[in-house]
Structure formats: structure tokens, C-alpha cells
């Protein structure tokens, strides 16, 4: 199943992606022949019941895990064909990550956390882009603060800004609102949607929350390691209805 038209740039793609853990009686097929396109400059949510394969799909497409069989691409690069060094470069230069637990360095300021991946890569930030990212996530007056001096929502804003700072081809967000209250979660979802709308960013978010998924442009549903449905222009109600149909 694909989710783009020929006029839409594909930022990432899985083709006949299969991931098997264990063997024999303990075999678990986390992904089972998944083919899906993730369009560029679009916000895609990936949903499914626990154990559906949604996190495995994200980890494999992001290059954090390898497939048992099939292919994954970021742009035109097939990740399985890359050396470890080349794959590390792709993850560093083309992929951004936002995690549920923020993953900030406590001894660094907000600004230092935002620019850390660039600093580690020995790259200088595009100042105009960095200023735009900081303005988009509303952190201009908090840049000198350390994580312990920020609220959970502010810490996640720093994490989103860090993911965007290197202008990656695609940002993967794993339950980014899971540790936030509803108001802070709504703000983070709004920032990610603004990055897609105003900055042309591509965002792929794994979530179990129909309200969070409704912030996306489209939702891809997984069950038992397979893509089973797709929903454009989601609302909390339509997402919940689809999830009920899948799990029912």
C-alpha cells in the first residue's frame, strides 16, 4: 500500500519490509511484508495496537534497526546497501529524532542542546534557519536555561528544535507527547505541524493517541505487522473509529 501520488516527493519508503525476531516456536514477525511511502513535506502519524509493529517500522526506516528482508529508503538511498559508516552519516545528516523522554543533556543550556548534533558533526548551523526554528518553537527567551529549569513542554520544544536544527530530510517522533499534559502536548503537535506547513519539513510520528494523530495530515494504521488502513485529513473521531474497527 502506498500513500502518495507521482507528483509528491517521497521522503522515505519501505518495500516488502519484514522484520522477524527469534526463530521456531519463539518467532515473532514484527513487520510482515510492509510496503508504504512516506511523503515529503507532510506530517504522517503511524498508529496501531500494542505489538502492531509501528515502532519497529519507524526504527527500521530511520536506520536504527535492520530488516530481515525487504528494503527501506531515505530519499533514493537504500539503507541496507550502506556501510555502517555511511549509515551513520545518513542518520546524522538526514534524520532527526524526537523521543518521549526528551533525551536532553542536563548540563547544557537549551541552545547548546539544540545545536549539539551539529557540534558533534563538526558542522556550523545555518544561522537564519536556526533562528527560524527557535522562533517557531517559541524558545527565544529560554535559550540560556538548562533542562532542569524548563517545564516538560519546554524541554520537548528543545528536543523538537534539536531535531529540526540540522534541516534533516525527515524527522521521526516516537510518542513525543507521551510524557506531557494535554496542553503541552497540543503545543508540541502544533509546532511539528507548523514545521511541516511553514518550513517544508517531513515528520513521521508514532503514537497511540487519536488526538495526537489528528494533528497529522494522514494516518497509516498497522496491525499484526501489516499496513491495514490509511486515513487522510484525520480527526480524533475518525481515527478512533478506525482504531476500533482494527482492534474489534
HELIX and SHEET records of a PDB file:
HELIX    1   1 UNK A   24  UNK A   26  5                                   3    
HELIX    2   2 UNK A   54  UNK A   61  1                                   8    
HELIX    3   3 UNK A   79  UNK A   81  5                                   3    
HELIX    4   4 UNK A   84  UNK A   94  1                                  11    
HELIX    5   5 UNK A  110  UNK A  120  1                                  11    
HELIX    6   6 UNK A  127  UNK A  137  1                                  11    
HELIX    7   7 UNK A  147  UNK A  149  5                                   3    
HELIX    8   8 UNK A  152  UNK A  165  1                                  14    
HELIX    9   9 UNK A  182  UNK A  199  1                                  18    
HELIX   10  10 UNK A  210  UNK A  213  1                                   4    
HELIX   11  11 UNK A  236  UNK A  247  1                                  12    
SHEET    1   A 4 UNK A  28  UNK A  39  0                                        
SHEET    2   A 4 UNK A  10  UNK A  21 -1                                        
SHEET    3   A 4 UNK A  69  UNK A  74 -1                                        
SHEET    4   A 4 UNK A  77  UNK A  78 -1                                        
SHEET    1   B 6 UNK A  95  UNK A  99  0                                        
SHEET    2   B 6 UNK A 170  UNK A 174  1                                        
SHEET    3   B 6 UNK A 203  UNK A 206  1                                        
SHEET    4   B 6 UNK A  43  UNK A  48  1                                        
SHEET    5   B 6 UNK A 218  UNK A 223  1                                        
SHEET    6   B 6 UNK A 226  UNK A 232 -1                                        
END                                                                             
